[in-house]
C-alpha cells in the first residue's frame, strides 16, 4: 500500500496524510534505536500498521470523550486514531498507555511533531494495572488495543478503566475465536460483534460491550463420611 492508497482507504485530507508521512519518518528513525515494531513490517508501514489501525475508526462512537489505547507501543492504534479524529473534527481525547519509558518517549515526540500532544493525545508512562487504579479509573468510554495480550487479559485491563456501558475495540489475528472461547471460560460475559479485517492477514475486529465477569463459584468444604 502506498500513501495515495492509504489516503483513499482512510479517507483523510492531504494535510493529515502529510502528518502520517511525518509519523512514518519518526517511526523509522526511532526503530534504529529501539524495537518499536517488527523489522519485517517496515517496508509496508502504510498497510501493516497505519491501515490496520485506521480500520477501527469507523467503529469509534462520535461522542466518545475519552479513549484508552492499552499498551500503545508505537502508537497503534491510538495515535493513528487521534490523527483521524482531528481530521474529522472530533473532540475525543486519546490516552496512550505505555509502561516502557523509551516507547513512551517516542509517543511524546511523535505527538508533539503531529501537534496532537495535550490537544487530543495524552501519554501515560505507567503500567496498565496502575491506570486501572488511578484517577482515570472508570472514565474511559472506549478501550482499544492491538497486538498486546490475549483477550482474557485485555478484558481484565480494560474493565477497571471503562465507564459503565463502555466499549472495547480490539484488533485480533487468526486465533480470535480461540481467544473469545478462552475469555468466556474465564468467566467473562459480554456482547460481541465481529468485523472482518479490511487488510491482509485474516484477522478480526472485536467490538465488545456490556462487559461483566462472573464471580468464581465457592467450593463446598469437604466433609468426612
C-alpha positions in Angstrom: 0.0 0.0 0.0 1.3 3.4 -0.9 0.4 6.8 0.6 -2.3 7.5 -2.0 -3.9 4.2 -1.5 -3.8 4.7 2.3 -5.5 8.1 1.8 -8.3 6.5 -0.1 -8.6 3.7 2.4 -8.7 6.0 5.5 -10.5 8.9 3.8 -8.3 11.6 5.3 -7.3 15.0 4.0 -4.0 15.8 2.3 -2.8 17.6 5.4 -3.5 14.6 7.5 -1.7 12.4 5.0 1.3 14.6 5.4 1.0 14.0 9.1 1.1 10.3 8.6 4.3 10.7 6.4 5.9 12.6 9.3 4.8 9.8 11.7 6.3 7.2 9.4 9.6 9.1 9.2 9.8 9.3 13.0 9.0 5.6 13.3 11.9 4.6 11.0 14.3 7.0 12.8 13.4 5.6 16.3 13.4 2.0 15.0 17.1 2.2 14.6 17.4 2.8 18.3 14.7 0.7 19.9 12.4 -2.1 18.7 9.1 -0.3 18.1 7.7 -2.8 15.5 8.7 -6.0 13.8 11.5 -5.3 11.3 9.7 -7.4 8.8 6.9 -4.9 8.6 9.0 -1.7 8.0 8.7 -2.0 4.2 4.9 -1.7 4.4 4.1 0.6 7.3 1.2 2.2 5.4 -0.8 -1.1 5.3 0.6 -3.2 8.1 0.4 -0.5 10.8 -1.4 2.6 9.6 -4.3 1.0 7.6 -4.6 -1.9 10.1 -5.1 0.7 12.9 -7.2 3.1 10.8 -9.9 0.5 10.2 -11.1 0.9 13.8 -12.1 4.5 13.3 -15.5 3.7 11.7 -16.4 1.8 15.0 -15.5 4.7 17.3 -18.5 6.5 18.7 -18.5 10.1 17.5 -19.5 11.2 21.0 -16.7 9.3 22.8 -15.0 11.7 25.2 -12.1 9.5 26.4 -10.4 6.6 24.6 -7.7 4.5 26.2 -5.1 2.8 24.0 -3.9 -0.2 26.1 -0.2 -0.9 25.6 0.2 1.7 22.9 3.7 0.8 21.8 4.5 2.8 18.7 1.0 4.4 18.8 -1.0 1.7 17.1 -3.9 2.1 17.1 -4.3 5.1 19.4 -2.1 7.7 17.7 -3.4 6.8 14.2 -7.0 7.2 15.5 -6.1 10.5 17.1 -4.9 11.8 13.8 -8.0 10.7 12.1 -10.2 12.1 14.8 -8.7 15.6 14.4 -9.1 15.3 10.7 -12.8 14.6 11.2 -13.2 17.5 13.7 -13.9 15.2 16.7 -13.1 16.3 20.2 -12.2 12.8 21.7 -9.1 12.6 24.0 -6.9 9.6 23.4 -4.9 8.3 26.3 -1.9 6.3 25.2 -0.8 3.9 28.0 2.7 2.6 27.6 4.8 1.3 30.5 8.1 1.2 28.5 9.7 4.6 29.1 11.5 4.6 25.7 8.4 3.8 23.8 6.5 6.5 25.8 9.3 9.0 24.9 8.7 8.1 21.2 4.9 8.6 21.6 5.5 12.0 23.2 7.9 13.1 20.4 5.5 11.9 17.7 2.5 13.6 19.3 4.4 16.8 19.6 5.6 16.6 16.0 2.0 16.0 14.9 0.7 18.8 17.1 -1.5 16.4 19.0 0.2 16.4 22.4 -2.2 17.7 25.0 -4.6 18.6 22.2 -6.2 15.3 21.8 -3.4 13.0 23.0 -2.1 12.3 26.4 0.7 9.8 27.1 0.7 7.8 30.3 4.1 6.1 31.0 2.7 3.7 33.6 1.6 0.1 33.9 -1.9 -0.8 32.9 -2.7 -2.0 36.4 -1.9 1.4 37.8 -4.1 3.1 35.3 -7.0 0.9 36.4 -6.4 2.1 39.9 -5.7 5.8 39.3 -7.7 8.9 38.7 -8.9 7.9 35.2 -10.4 4.6 36.5 -14.0 4.3 35.4 -13.7 7.3 33.0 -12.9 5.7 29.6 -15.7 5.5 27.1 -13.7 3.2 24.8 -10.7 0.9 25.2 -8.7 -0.1 22.1 -5.7 -2.4 21.7 -3.6 -4.1 19.1 -1.1 -7.0 19.4 -0.9 -6.6 23.2 -2.3 -9.7 25.0 -4.8 -12.5 24.9 -8.4 -11.5 25.2 -9.0 -12.6 28.8 -6.1 -10.4 29.9 -7.2 -7.5 27.7 -10.6 -7.5 29.3 -9.1 -7.6 32.8 -7.1 -4.5 31.9 -9.9 -2.7 30.2 -12.8 -3.2 32.7 -11.4 -1.0 35.5 -10.9 1.9 33.1 -14.3 1.9 31.4 -17.4 3.8 32.3 -20.5 1.6 32.9 -21.6 0.6 29.4 -18.1 1.3 27.9 -16.9 -0.5 24.7 -13.8 -2.4 23.8 -12.4 -2.4 20.3 -9.6 -4.9 19.8 -7.7 -5.9 16.7 -7.1 -9.6 16.7 -5.4 -12.2 14.4 -6.5 -15.6 13.1 -6.9 -17.1 16.6 -9.6 -14.6 17.6 -12.2 -17.4 18.1 -9.9 -19.3 20.4 -9.4 -16.2 22.5 -13.1 -15.5 22.7 -13.8 -19.0 23.9 -11.0 -18.7 26.5 -12.4 -15.4 27.8 -15.9 -17.0 28.2 -14.3 -20.0 30.0 -12.6 -17.5 32.4 -16.0 -16.1 33.4 -16.2 -13.0 31.1 -19.6 -12.2 29.8 -20.2 -9.7 27.0 -22.0 -8.8 23.8 -19.7 -9.3 20.8 -19.8 -8.1 17.2 -17.1 -9.5 14.9 -15.9 -7.4 12.0 -13.7 -8.9 9.3 -10.4 -7.2 8.9 -10.1 -4.9 5.8 -6.3 -5.6 5.5 -4.4 -8.7 4.6 -3.9 -11.4 7.2 -7.3 -12.8 8.0 -7.7 -11.0 11.4 -10.8 -9.7 13.0 -12.0 -6.5 14.8 -13.8 -7.4 18.0 -16.4 -4.9 19.2 -17.3 -5.8 22.8 -19.9 -4.2 25.1 -21.9 -4.9 28.3 -18.7 -6.4 29.8 -19.1 -8.2 33.1 -17.4 -11.1 34.9 -19.0 -13.8 36.9 -17.7 -14.4 40.4 -15.9 -17.7 40.8 -18.0 -20.4 42.4 -17.1 -21.1 46.0 -16.2 -24.7 46.6 -18.2 -26.5 49.3 -16.0 -27.7 52.1 -15.3 -31.4 52.1 -17.0 -33.4 54.8 -15.7 -36.7 56.3 -18.1 -39.6 55.7 
